[in-house]
């Protein structure tokens, strides 16, 4: 049986990102620095999702960890 991600919150995180910068989204839900990885996934089957900001803007990152469009929110939290 595979481990399931912890739901950090049932809403997206609005985050300001900078063009060209790499970010690491927490996939396990255990990070104390949500929505970003702090390494708490170590020893589990999870790994952070790296993404590079295409432009400087506010993005909405998944808080429930169940999005089909990781790391971005797709509204799946509304059904949990």
Secondary structure by P-SEA (a helix, b strand, c coil): cbbbbcccccccccccccccbbbbbbcccccccccccccccccccbbbbbbbcccbbbbbcccccccccccccccccccc
